[in-house]
Amino acid sequence: MADRHPPTEHYFSTEPAVATRPRTVTVSLPDQRIQLRTDRGVFSLGGLDPGTAVLLQGVPAPEAGATLLDLGCGHGVVAIAMARRCPGARVVAVDVNRRALELTRANATANGAERIEVCRPDEVDPAIRFDAIYTNPPIRVGRQQLQELLTMWLGRLAAGGHAYLVVQRHLGSDSLAERLRNQGFEVLRMGSKRGYRLLDVRDAGPASHHG
């Protein structure tokens, strides 16, 4: 029988109502293997979804000492991969889903990445600026809510920082890119693979308008 959420249940719910049924999966990337505990009610129960795979395989390695954000961390695979690729980086993983945060903490410890800071969005120090943001954004929250979410976090990029977004083409990646450009961000399409666009978003500078 297919694993389904109740009609009103989403992986971006704060408290998943669907019963817990954890499993362990192994994610194999070109540079590392990550053992993950996953669960129902959290994005990508099967481990590594195709979009996140495109993201992890397409972004450049972080610079030493960088401050990184995994936005919508789910079970923590992006945060763990980046923490391992750049052991000196400060890595922050955020999600609204309580179960996702618990999984990320457990997975970070199990994979030797205990220094990852795992928290709700409102717990992130407002003074932090990020050199890189990584996200497979929750398109299904709706266009307006997604735009507000991205605008808020993109506004926390450090000078010269990059946000890497992976979005399915048929779910509006091109229109999202255009809306971000209209807000004053520079948007570069880094690649397209398996129906996903990988976007590099940067602040266009002080003359840009994000309102």
Salt bridges, closest charged atoms under 4 A:
ASP3 OD1 - ARG40 NE 2.55
GLU15 OE1 - ARG98 NE 2.60
ASP31 OD2 - ARG85 NE 2.88
GLU102 OE2 - ARG98 NH1 2.72
GLU117 OE2 - ARG90 NE 2.69
ASP122 OD1 - ARG120 NE 3.09
GLU123 OE2 - ARG120 NH1 3.16
ASP174 OD1 - ARG189 NH2 3.55
ASP174 OD1 - ARG197 NE 3.04
GLU178 OE1 - ARG181 NH1 3.58
ASP200 OD1 - HIS162 ND1 2.97
ASP200 OD2 - ARG202 NH2 3.64
ASP203 OD2 - HIS210 NE2 3.83
